[in-house]
């Protein structure tokens, strides 16, 4: 006998179900696959990116804001305080790089799990697991996951926020989804406010411009999240940078002047493992290194075609639109490239691409399916091999550069340049941080002092001027005692107390 929607079945009317049987402990089901993927990602980071690898230039800037190891380095206009906040639980009391990297790797795995879980009910678990695996298998994701840098966290926030947005749009009473949208927007705003705005442009357009997508509570959650994340950056603009307009203008100048700059070729050149391609010249990497980059938009479009035919367009179109807007400034508005800039776009494209791959395999006939599976598996294996080679070379090159900084800093300490002290000149920010000194520049993007200021400081604490091979010391330092440290010449201020050499 049929019952109404609100009727309840009696105990005798309810269908009998066999008792749940716990499977073996090693059997993974449902969301457990996402946890396994996150765990593998954590272990892979620690295995492939040595936790002892020293801090990079930008990392030194971020960590110095909260570290007692060295005074805070100059904080230029584009930077935001999200990364210092992220690393503060470790860096505020410990100078151990290993501990910091382990902490960041674990957080990166947790962030990946939560971001993929936000898409529960939108894409099946196999699509989310494959999409997550595709994203973390990129050398740039593996390289920057355990680093004190903002781009991975913008990517995680964009992926999680877009999934929560689709849930909240479908069910206006889903308060967890509304909180997810707000917190994800805040995370992106803390890390990089300008990237956060670009990432949510399609969501704002839908909420404001399309009537059937209008959800006042969802719009409020998105805007409040953005405001909460960017509030510190905006307040700091008025306190330290002469206003919001001035800070945005300074940030644009530091990035070479935002405008029409086609940087697609620059991004391709950086795919070979160049952390920063500025200026970006030289030959293109081997085609095997960039093949995935060409295939990515093709599979994303295929995923959209599949979604349209299956009448679930929004689940694919929304992340594709967000991926496009967050990538546009780095492909067409700046005159240089860094592979980490596109991490948010890669994260948003991962699920549509995985959906396309799953559909291609599933759509083949039963007799040809093993061949399709083998073909996809071979393609992914080749992709993993290439990514590993690029990652390994990038890690070796980066680690060697960081060791050079550490050796130079140790030699400065031996020469008597120890805290409190000041380092200026060539690569003064990372070397100064390694030495436990302040850093200063009189020109360029990181200018934070004057020649008069350096002269005055040299009469109070040890000051070192670093000059690269072929370079010339500034006029005020030409009469100072000089020495050679590695390939650099070091000019020591008059207040340096030189210690006996071993």
Secondary structure per residue as TSV (DSSP state, phi and psi in degrees):
chain	resnum	aa	ss	phi	psi
A	1	X	-	360.0	127.8
A	2	X	-	-69.2	152.2
A	3	X	-	-123.9	157.2
A	4	X	-	-71.9	169.9
A	5	X	T	-61.0	-37.9
A	6	X	T	-91.3	0.2
A	7	X	-	-75.7	156.3
A	8	X	-	-115.8	147.8
A	9	X	-	-84.1	141.8
A	10	X	-	-73.9	168.8
A	11	X	T	-61.4	-33.1
A	12	X	T	-79.5	-21.5
A	13	X	T	-84.1	-19.8
A	14	X	S	-73.4	138.7
A	15	X	-	-64.8	141.3
A	16	X	-	-77.2	138.9
A	17	X	-	-123.1	141.3
A	18	X	-	-66.6	146.3
A	19	X	-	-60.8	144.8
A	20	X	-	-66.3	136.2
A	21	X	-	-115.8	121.3
A	22	X	-	-69.9	128.7
A	23	X	-	-82.7	-178.6
A	24	X	-	-59.0	152.9
A	25	X	T	-63.3	-23.2
A	26	X	T	-87.1	-7.1
A	27	X	-	-76.8	128.7
A	28	X	-	-108.6	130.9
A	29	X	-	-130.2	151.7
A	30	X	T	52.1	-129.4
A	31	X	T	-62.9	-15.2
A	32	X	H	-58.6	-29.7
A	33	X	H	-63.8	-33.8
A	34	X	H	-68.4	-37.6
A	35	X	H	-65.7	-39.9
A	36	X	H	-62.5	-45.1
A	37	X	H	-59.8	-44.3
A	38	X	H	-62.5	-41.1
A	39	X	H	-64.1	-42.7
A	40	X	H	-62.7	-39.2
A	41	X	H	-61.2	-43.7
A	42	X	H	-60.9	-48.1
A	43	X	H	-65.7	-38.7
A	44	X	H	-64.9	-39.9
A	45	X	H	-59.4	-46.9
A	46	X	H	-69.1	-27.9
A	47	X	H	-83.1	-35.9
A	48	X	H	-98.4	-23.8
A	49	X	S	-116.4	101.3
A	50	X	-	-53.9	124.4
A	51	X	T	-58.6	-24.4
A	52	X	T	-81.1	-4.5
A	53	X	-	-60.7	125.7
A	54	X	-	-61.8	169.9
A	55	X	-	-74.3	142.4
A	56	X	-	-81.3	-179.3
A	57	X	H	-57.2	-56.9
A	58	X	H	-65.9	-36.5
A	59	X	H	-60.9	-40.9
A	60	X	H	-59.9	-39.4
A	61	X	H	-62.7	-49.6
A	62	X	H	-65.8	-48.0
A	63	X	H	-67.2	-35.3
A	64	X	H	-62.6	-21.0
A	65	X	T	-66.6	-23.6
A	66	X	T	-125.6	-5.0
A	67	X	-	-89.1	138.3
A	68	X	S	-80.1	-3.2
A	69	X	S	-68.9	-34.5
A	70	X	S	-152.7	155.5
A	71	X	-	-62.1	156.3
A	72	X	-	-64.3	130.6
A	73	X	-	-76.4	164.0
A	74	X	-	-59.2	132.4
A	75	X	-	-106.7	100.8
A	76	X	-	-73.1	166.0
A	77	X	T	-56.2	-40.6
A	78	X	T	-70.9	-19.7
A	79	X	-	-75.0	152.1
A	80	X	-	-124.7	164.2
A	81	X	T	-88.7	9.0
A	82	X	H	-64.6	-43.2
A	83	X	H	-66.8	-46.3
A	84	X	H	-55.3	-38.3
A	85	X	H	-65.3	-38.1
A	86	X	H	-65.5	-41.1
A	87	X	H	-89.7	-10.1
A	88	X	H	-55.7	-38.4
A	89	X	H	-58.1	-23.0
A	90	X	H	-108.5	-51.6
A	91	X	H	-68.4	-21.0
A	92	X	T	-72.9	-15.5
A	93	X	T	-132.7	-12.0
A	94	X	-	-130.6	139.7
A	95	X	-	-97.5	9.8
A	96	X	-	-73.7	115.3
A	97	X	H	-69.1	-36.2
A	98	X	H	-60.5	-48.8
A	99	X	H	-61.1	-40.8
A	100	X	H	-64.3	-42.9
A	101	X	H	-67.2	-40.0
A	102	X	H	-62.1	-44.7
A	103	X	H	-58.6	-47.3
A	104	X	H	-67.5	-36.6
A	105	X	H	-64.1	-42.5
A	106	X	H	-64.8	-43.7
A	107	X	H	-61.6	-38.8
A	108	X	H	-62.1	-41.4
A	109	X	H	-64.7	-43.0
A	110	X	H	-63.4	-42.1
A	111	X	H	-62.0	-40.5
A	112	X	H	-61.6	-45.5
A	113	X	H	-59.8	-47.0
A	114	X	H	-66.8	-37.9
A	115	X	H	-65.3	-42.3
A	116	X	H	-70.7	-34.5
A	117	X	H	-67.6	-25.0
A	118	X	T	-63.5	-16.6
A	119	X	T	-97.4	11.7
A	120	X	B	-60.8	131.5
A	121	X	T	87.7	-11.6
A	122	X	T	-99.1	-49.1
A	123	X	B	-120.6	144.9
A	124	X	-	-64.4	161.5
A	125	X	H	-61.7	-34.0
A	126	X	H	-65.8	-36.2
A	127	X	H	-68.4	-42.7
A	128	X	H	-66.4	-39.4
A	129	X	H	-67.2	-43.0
A	130	X	H	-66.8	-42.5
A	131	X	H	-61.1	-44.1
A	132	X	H	-62.4	-39.9
A	133	X	H	-64.9	-39.2
A	134	X	H	-62.9	-40.8
A	135	X	H	-67.2	-48.7
A	136	X	H	-76.5	-15.9
A	137	X	T	-76.1	-12.9
A	138	X	S	-67.3	137.7
A	139	X	H	-60.1	-33.6
A	140	X	H	-70.4	-34.3
A	141	X	H	-68.1	-46.7
A	142	X	H	-63.4	-36.4
A	143	X	H	-71.6	-41.6
A	144	X	H	-95.1	-9.5
A	145	X	H	-54.8	-49.2
A	146	X	T	-91.1	17.0
A	147	X	S	-103.0	154.4
A	148	X	S	-82.5	69.7
A	149	X	-	-135.0	155.6
A	150	X	S	-87.4	-20.5
A	151	X	H	-66.8	-39.7
A	152	X	H	-60.6	-37.2
A	153	X	H	-75.7	-29.5
A	154	X	H	-64.3	-40.2
A	155	X	H	-62.2	-46.7
A	156	X	H	-63.0	-43.2
A	157	X	H	-63.6	-40.7
A	158	X	H	-65.0	-43.3
A	159	X	H	-65.9	-47.8
A	160	X	H	-65.3	-44.4
A	161	X	H	-63.9	-37.9
A	162	X	H	-67.5	-41.4
A	163	X	H	-63.0	-45.2
A	164	X	H	-63.9	-35.7
A	165	X	H	-59.7	-45.3
A	166	X	H	-65.5	-38.0
A	167	X	H	-64.1	-46.5
A	168	X	H	-67.5	-32.9
A	169	X	H	-68.9	-36.0
A	170	X	H	-76.1	-29.0
A	171	X	-	-140.1	100.2
A	172	X	T	-66.2	-13.6
A	173	X	T	-94.7	4.0
A	174	X	-	-80.6	89.1
A	175	X	H	-69.1	-30.2
A	176	X	H	-64.4	-38.1
A	177	X	H	-66.3	-39.4
A	178	X	H	-62.6	-43.5
A	179	X	H	-62.2	-39.4
A	180	X	H	-61.5	-41.4
A	181	X	H	-62.8	-47.7
A	182	X	H	-63.4	-45.0
A	183	X	H	-68.7	-37.4
A	184	X	H	-65.6	-42.6
A	185	X	H	-63.9	-39.3
A	186	X	H	-64.8	-40.6
A	187	X	H	-59.5	-46.8
A	188	X	H	-64.0	-40.5
A	189	X	H	-64.9	-37.2
A	190	X	H	-63.6	-39.3
A	191	X	H	-80.7	-52.1
A	192	X	-	-151.4	95.5
A	193	X	H	-56.8	-40.4
A	194	X	H	-66.7	-40.9
A	195	X	H	-62.8	-37.3
A	196	X	H	-60.8	-42.2
A	197	X	H	-64.3	-47.3
A	198	X	H	-60.2	-36.0
A	199	X	H	-69.7	-28.0
A	200	X	H	-104.6	3.9
A	201	X	H	-53.4	-48.8
A	202	X	H	-61.0	-34.8
A	203	X	H	-66.3	-41.5
A	204	X	H	-66.2	-39.3
A	205	X	H	-61.9	-44.0
A	206	X	H	-63.9	-44.1
A	207	X	H	-69.3	-30.5
A	208	X	H	-98.3	-37.5
A	209	X	H	-98.0	-14.6
A	210	X	-	-117.1	116.7
A	211	X	G	-59.5	-44.8
A	212	X	G	-72.0	-10.9
A	213	X	G	-96.8	-3.8
A	214	X	-	-71.8	121.3
A	215	X	-	-136.5	101.5
A	216	X	H	-54.2	-41.1
A	217	X	H	-65.5	-38.3
A	218	X	H	-69.2	-41.5
A	219	X	H	-62.1	-41.9
A	220	X	H	-63.8	-42.7
A	221	X	H	-61.8	-41.8
A	222	X	H	-66.3	-46.5
A	223	X	H	-69.6	-40.3
A	224	X	H	-64.7	-41.0
A	225	X	H	-61.2	-45.4
A	226	X	H	-61.9	-43.9
A	227	X	H	-64.2	-41.4
A	228	X	H	-63.9	-41.0
A	229	X	H	-70.8	-38.8
A	230	X	H	-91.8	-4.4
A	231	X	H	-58.3	-47.3
A	232	X	H	-61.6	-41.1
A	233	X	H	-63.3	-40.7
A	234	X	H	-70.1	-44.7
A	235	X	H	-61.2	-44.2
A	236	X	H	-62.2	-32.1
A	237	X	H	-59.4	-41.7
A	238	X	H	-78.2	-29.7
A	239	X	H	-79.1	-40.2
A	240	X	H	-122.0	-12.1
A	241	X	S	-123.3	8.3
A	242	X	S	82.6	18.7
A	243	X	S	113.7	164.3
A	244	X	H	-65.8	-44.1
A	245	X	H	-61.1	-40.5
A	246	X	H	-66.5	-40.1
A	247	X	H	-65.7	-42.5
A	248	X	H	-62.7	-39.8
A	249	X	H	-65.4	-44.5
A	250	X	H	-62.5	-40.3
A	251	X	H	-62.6	-38.9
A	252	X	H	-64.8	-42.6
A	253	X	H	-63.9	-40.4
A	254	X	H	-62.7	-33.0
A	255	X	T	-88.9	17.1
A	256	X	T	88.9	5.9
A	257	X	-	88.3	102.7
A	258	X	S	-66.7	133.6
A	259	X	S	178.6	-159.2
A	260	X	S	-81.6	100.9
A	261	X	B	-134.2	115.1
A	262	X	-	-81.4	106.0
A	263	X	-	-107.8	17.9
A	264	X	H	-61.1	-46.6
A	265	X	H	-64.2	-35.5
A	266	X	H	-64.0	-42.0
A	267	X	H	-63.0	-38.1
A	268	X	H	-63.6	-42.3
A	269	X	H	-62.5	-36.0
A	270	X	H	-72.2	-15.6
A	271	X	T	-65.4	-16.3
A	272	X	T	-78.4	1.1
A	273	X	T	114.9	15.1
A	274	X	-	-86.9	114.1
A	275	X	S	-63.4	-35.9
A	276	X	-	-140.7	125.3
A	277	X	B	-111.4	82.0
A	278	X	S	-153.2	105.1
A	279	X	S	-70.7	157.2
A	280	X	-	-109.4	86.5
A	281	X	-	-116.4	-168.8
A	282	X	S	92.4	177.8
A	283	X	-	-77.6	158.8
A	284	X	-	-72.1	152.0
A	285	X	-	-64.2	169.2
A	286	X	-	-57.9	142.1
A	287	X	H	-52.9	-31.1
A	288	X	H	-63.3	-27.9
A	289	X	H	-76.0	-32.5
A	290	X	H	-102.9	-0.3
A	291	X	H	-57.8	-43.1
A	292	X	H	-62.8	-30.7
A	293	X	H	-67.8	-36.3
A	294	X	H	-73.6	-36.0
A	295	X	H	-73.1	-28.0
A	296	X	H	-56.9	-53.4
A	297	X	H	-66.2	-29.7
A	298	X	H	-66.1	-46.0
A	299	X	H	-68.1	-31.8
A	300	X	H	-65.2	-42.9
A	301	X	H	-64.9	-40.5
A	302	X	H	-60.9	-40.5
A	303	X	H	-60.9	-37.0
A	304	X	H	-67.2	-42.5
A	305	X	H	-59.5	-44.3
A	306	X	H	-61.3	-43.0
A	307	X	H	-65.4	-39.4
A	308	X	H	-63.0	-44.8
A	309	X	H	-65.2	-31.9
A	310	X	T	-87.7	2.1
A	311	X	T	60.1	42.7
A	312	X	-	-136.2	50.1
A	313	X	H	-61.6	-42.9
A	314	X	H	-58.9	-39.4
A	315	X	H	-60.8	-26.8
A	316	X	H	-101.9	-38.9
A	317	X	H	-67.0	-38.9
A	318	X	H	-62.9	-52.0
A	319	X	H	-64.1	-33.5
A	320	X	H	-64.3	-40.2
A	321	X	H	-65.6	-42.5
A	322	X	H	-66.2	-38.2
A	323	X	H	-62.2	-38.9
A	324	X	H	-66.1	-48.5
A	325	X	H	-67.8	-35.1
A	326	X	H	-75.4	-20.5
A	327	X	H	-88.8	-25.4
A	328	X	H	-54.1	-49.7
A	329	X	H	-61.7	-29.7
A	330	X	H	-88.2	-12.7
A	331	X	H	-100.1	-26.8
A	332	X	H	-135.0	6.8
A	333	X	B	-131.1	-3.9
A	334	X	-	-129.3	155.6
A	335	X	S	-97.0	22.8
A	336	X	S	-151.1	-175.5
A	337	X	B	-148.7	152.5
A	338	X	-	-147.5	131.2
A	339	X	G	-59.8	-28.0
A	340	X	G	-67.7	-21.6
A	341	X	G	-59.3	-30.3
A	342	X	G	-95.8	7.4
A	343	X	H	-56.2	-43.6
A	344	X	H	-59.8	-38.7
A	345	X	H	-65.4	-42.0
A	346	X	H	-62.6	-40.0
A	347	X	H	-64.2	-42.0
A	348	X	H	-71.5	-29.3
A	349	X	H	-80.2	-17.1
A	350	X	H	-61.8	-43.8
A	351	X	H	-70.2	-45.5
A	352	X	H	-58.9	-37.7
A	353	X	H	-66.7	-44.3
A	354	X	H	-62.8	-38.5
A	355	X	H	-61.5	-39.8
A	356	X	H	-65.1	-42.7
A	357	X	H	-63.6	-44.4
A	358	X	H	-62.9	-40.0
A	359	X	H	-66.7	-41.7
A	360	X	H	-60.2	-42.0
A	361	X	H	-69.8	-43.5
A	362	X	H	-70.6	-25.0
A	363	X	H	-81.6	-13.3
A	364	X	S	-74.5	155.8
A	365	X	-	-65.5	159.1
A	366	X	H	-60.2	-35.2
A	367	X	H	-71.0	-30.2
A	368	X	H	-96.6	-6.6
A	369	X	H	-60.8	-43.2
A	370	X	H	-57.6	-37.3
A	371	X	H	-66.0	-40.4
A	372	X	H	-64.8	-42.2
A	373	X	H	-62.3	-43.8
A	374	X	H	-63.0	-41.5
A	375	X	H	-63.8	-45.6
A	376	X	H	-64.7	-41.1
A	377	X	H	-62.7	-41.9
A	378	X	H	-65.2	-41.2
A	379	X	H	-62.3	-43.4
A	380	X	H	-67.7	-36.9
A	381	X	H	-63.9	-42.8
A	382	X	H	-62.9	-40.4
A	383	X	H	-61.1	-44.7
A	384	X	H	-62.7	-40.5
A	385	X	H	-62.7	-44.5
A	386	X	H	-64.5	-44.1
A	387	X	H	-62.3	-38.4
A	388	X	H	-65.3	-42.5
A	389	X	H	-61.7	-45.8
A	390	X	H	-64.3	-42.7
A	391	X	H	-61.7	-45.2
A	392	X	H	-61.7	-44.6
A	393	X	H	-65.7	-39.4
A	394	X	H	-65.4	-42.5
A	395	X	H	-63.4	-44.7
A	396	X	H	-62.3	-44.7
A	397	X	H	-66.3	-43.2
A	398	X	H	-66.3	-43.6
A	399	X	H	-62.3	-40.0
A	400	X	H	-63.1	-41.1
A	401	X	H	-64.6	-41.6
A	402	X	H	-67.1	-35.6
A	403	X	H	-66.0	-35.7
A	404	X	H	-61.5	-43.9
A	405	X	H	-60.2	-43.6
A	406	X	H	-63.7	-41.0
A	407	X	H	-65.9	-41.6
A	408	X	H	-62.5	-43.1
A	409	X	H	-63.2	-41.9
A	410	X	H	-63.1	-38.1
A	411	X	H	-68.9	-36.9
A	412	X	H	-61.8	-43.8
A	413	X	H	-59.3	-40.4
A	414	X	H	-66.0	-32.1
A	415	X	T	-79.5	-2.9
A	416	X	T	106.8	0.2
A	417	X	-	-88.2	90.1
A	418	X	-	-136.7	161.1
A	419	X	S	-57.1	137.8
A	420	X	S	-78.1	137.3
A	421	X	E	-155.9	172.5
A	422	X	E	-137.8	134.9
A	423	X	E	-119.0	132.2
A	424	X	E	-135.9	169.4
A	425	X	E	96.7	-146.7
A	426	X	T	-62.6	124.6
A	427	X	T	47.9	43.8
A	428	X	H	-69.3	-27.5
A	429	X	H	-67.8	-56.6
A	430	X	H	-67.5	-40.3
A	431	X	H	-67.1	-39.1
A	432	X	H	-62.8	-41.2
A	433	X	H	-63.7	-45.5
A	434	X	H	-61.0	-34.0
A	435	X	H	-83.4	-7.5
A	436	X	T	79.9	22.5
A	437	X	-	-109.9	164.1
A	438	X	E	-71.2	161.3
A	439	X	E	-127.1	148.2
A	440	X	E	-148.4	146.4
A	441	X	-	-136.7	143.5
A	442	X	S	-100.3	-3.5
A	443	X	S	-155.3	172.1
A	444	X	S	84.3	-169.3
A	445	X	T	-66.9	-24.7
A	446	X	T	-107.1	24.2
A	447	X	-	-62.2	123.3
A	448	X	-	-140.5	10.5
A	449	X	-	-156.1	-176.6
A	450	X	-	-126.5	166.9
A	451	X	H	-59.5	-41.2
A	452	X	H	-60.4	-40.1
A	453	X	H	-64.8	-39.4
A	454	X	H	-67.9	-42.2
A	455	X	H	-59.7	-42.6
A	456	X	H	-65.1	-41.2
A	457	X	H	-65.2	-36.5
A	458	X	H	-63.6	-19.3
A	459	X	T	-88.4	-0.2
A	460	X	T	-119.4	-40.7
A	461	X	S	-137.1	165.4
A	462	X	E	-61.9	133.9
A	463	X	E	-128.2	137.1
A	464	X	E	-126.1	133.2
A	465	X	E	-108.5	122.5
A	466	X	E	-97.7	127.6
A	467	X	E	-121.5	125.7
A	468	X	-	-75.3	166.1
A	469	X	T	-56.4	132.7
A	470	X	T	83.4	-6.0
A	471	X	-	-89.2	172.8
A	472	X	-	-125.0	141.0
A	473	X	-	-69.9	154.0
A	474	X	-	-63.3	156.9
A	475	X	G	-57.6	-39.0
A	476	X	G	-67.5	-17.9
A	477	X	G	-104.5	0.8
A	478	X	T	-65.0	-27.4
A	479	X	T	-91.9	-0.4
A	480	X	S	-77.3	157.4
A	481	X	E	-63.1	136.7
A	482	X	E	-127.0	158.4
A	483	X	E	-147.2	172.3
A	484	X	E	-116.9	129.0
A	485	X	E	-124.7	106.7
A	486	X	T	61.9	-125.8
A	487	X	T	-93.5	3.3
A	488	X	E	-102.9	153.1
A	489	X	E	-101.2	135.0
A	490	X	E	-116.9	123.2
A	491	X	E	-102.9	122.5
A	492	X	E	-101.8	129.6
A	493	X	-	-63.6	162.0
A	494	X	T	-64.7	-17.1
A	495	X	T	-93.0	3.0
A	496	X	-	-72.6	124.1
A	497	X	-	-90.3	102.0
A	498	X	-	-74.2	130.4
A	499	X	-	-90.3	154.3
A	500	X	-	-59.6	137.4
A	501	X	-	-81.0	146.7
A	502	X	-	-67.8	360.0
